[in-house]
Amino acid sequence: MPDSKENCLAGDVNRFLDGRGIELVRKYFDPAAQFSGASFGRFAGGGDAVGHRYAFTAEDLVAVTLLDVSVPGQAALEILDKRSSEFNALLAEVPYDLDLWDAPASVVDDSSPAAILWDSLRKLPDMGPAKTHKLMARKRPHLLPVFDSVVKKALQPHRRSVWLPFWYELQDETLIARLAEIHEAAGLDEQIPLLRVLDVAVWMRNRKKSKWQLAFTPCPKWSQRAQPTIR
């Protein structure tokens, strides 16, 4: 079993999922609000759509620009041309049809194909962690969260790889139920995964322009929380 403290999200996720969280998620996906990121997952049919779920495409690179980052030219050539076979082979080993909380921990641990692919993409010229996370989330939106500096500062995962702390936190069924409640209350369509609700709620609450930022507070001691079974 991975060490629970090591895999903790130090920020309390539940604080972002209150009534204000519903309001902010609804606002983000309201076309009138003109948040380009609202179309990130659905642009050109989605990164995991039939026909290109096992390959990075030019549409995927365009999609990440909707989240205010861009894949630089040399990295784009490596992903789409020079090393496309290598990257796509790794991508094919990452399940597209699993929610993060239903996946075995081995699917997102440091030795997984997902982690190997992340490391390979991250090493491309001018590909920072945020760009890499967003590109990976585009291809596996139910499994891998969108992760940037705002979410990192708010939740402070205790691992470099990020995914295990999220996985560990989301073993809490009440948290999944709350995400589903927000999804329904905000009137979101089925193509928007629950995992996206989480990062949007955090990002909207703590982005620079927000009037309702939440200060960092540590999560409760893990000894006081039910420990999930590692599958």
C-alpha angles and dihedrals in degrees: 000000000000113000107269096217091050090052097045125121098225092206117075107247094197093067089068094051100066128111091287088054090058090050093050095046090050090050093049093056095041107109089217090064090060099216102164090204090068087078095046097102097036100042111123091357097306133287094268097048120133110275099033108033089110097048137057112239138191087253089061090055091050090048094059089057086067086068092055099259132096135206107237120240100255092048090048091055091051093049098044101032127002098042100015094120091054096047095042092050090056092045090054089060092058111086114242096190102057129095111224093245093052095049122096111253088245090070091067105024124114094271097048124113087247091058092045090051091048091052092048094050092043091058093058117106112288094351106141125191094263093053091047094048092049093049091049091047089052090059097039106027096163095047108035124047127226104250130187140149094283094053091042093053092046099046103022102201113213095226133067091226093059096198098084094057090050090046091050094048092048093057083085105099093201089060091053089049091052092051088051090051091052091046090055096040091051090051095236123170123243094257090070106082124220089243089063090053089060098053092042092052090052096042095047092049097048106029116121095258094049120116092200105056116161119221118233116270126172119249119250117282110280090230087069094052131078109259114228122228113254109229 
